């Protein structure tokens, strides 16, 4: 089954304790992205990656790191989490480049989300 | 950067009626406008999208219209059903890499 998986789905941690949220896709997509969703603010893009070893900042990258060592994985790293990073996080992936026969090469497939609480 | 505004934040309609959600964007260079549906406890799912070279696109009961001059686009759902109840997000992108989302509309379809 084609899907984007995230782990963990729920995490409660304390301020300053480094954590990693993993994201993996099995669709051979080139593009992957991380978003955070907060009430009243919608989804905001944190980082995105066009391909292996290529990452760029989104709208709200402060306090986050990412890496793209393999095409299928795109982990989100919080080196020193703070309470304002309490949020619902989504990973997404897409084809990324126009391909013959694919109108919506930009269609993003989202993971199920990771609810993070930082105390 | 881009600023996407979405209205209304909540919308209740009777089953069978139509629902319209509107978004405006600020960057005239934006050229791709997807709409996502998010059901409770799940990630957003693309329901329809439109590129700036067309003014309207329809897929069964769902349609999207785009007015580039006014920089706004709208989602139209006809003959609404209870399973249409969800949160809907509009988004805009000019590069296909960076996406800016609206704040969401919670749609409730009353049976």
HADDOCK unambig.tbl for C-alpha pairs under 7 A between the chains (distance, minus, plus):
assign (segid A and resid 40 and name CA) (segid B and resid 103 and name CA) 5.80 0.50 0.50
assign (segid A and resid 41 and name CA) (segid B and resid 103 and name CA) 5.03 0.50 0.50
assign (segid A and resid 42 and name CA) (segid B and resid 101 and name CA) 6.31 0.50 0.50
assign (segid A and resid 42 and name CA) (segid B and resid 102 and name CA) 5.86 0.50 0.50
assign (segid A and resid 42 and name CA) (segid B and resid 103 and name CA) 3.92 0.50 0.50
assign (segid A and resid 42 and name CA) (segid B and resid 104 and name CA) 5.81 0.50 0.50
assign (segid A and resid 43 and name CA) (segid B and resid 101 and name CA) 5.74 0.50 0.50
assign (segid A and resid 44 and name CA) (segid B and resid 100 and name CA) 6.79 0.50 0.50
assign (segid A and resid 44 and name CA) (segid B and resid 101 and name CA) 6.73 0.50 0.50
assign (segid A and resid 45 and name CA) (segid B and resid 99 and name CA) 6.81 0.50 0.50
assign (segid A and resid 58 and name CA) (segid B and resid 98 and name CA) 6.45 0.50 0.50
assign (segid A and resid 106 and name CA) (segid B and resid 96 and name CA) 6.16 0.50 0.50
assign (segid A and resid 107 and name CA) (segid B and resid 46 and name CA) 6.77 0.50 0.50
assign (segid A and resid 109 and name CA) (segid B and resid 45 and name CA) 6.75 0.50 0.50
assign (segid A and resid 110 and name CA) (segid B and resid 43 and name CA) 5.42 0.50 0.50
assign (segid A and resid 110 and name CA) (segid B and resid 44 and name CA) 6.11 0.50 0.50
assign (segid A and resid 110 and name CA) (segid B and resid 45 and name CA) 6.83 0.50 0.50
assign (segid A and resid 111 and name CA) (segid B and resid 43 and name CA) 5.75 0.50 0.50
assign (segid A and resid 112 and name CA) (segid B and resid 42 and name CA) 5.22 0.50 0.50
assign (segid A and resid 112 and name CA) (segid B and resid 43 and name CA) 4.86 0.50 0.50
assign (segid A and resid 113 and name CA) (segid B and resid 42 and name CA) 6.99 0.50 0.50
assign (segid A and resid 113 and name CA) (segid B and resid 43 and name CA) 6.13 0.50 0.50
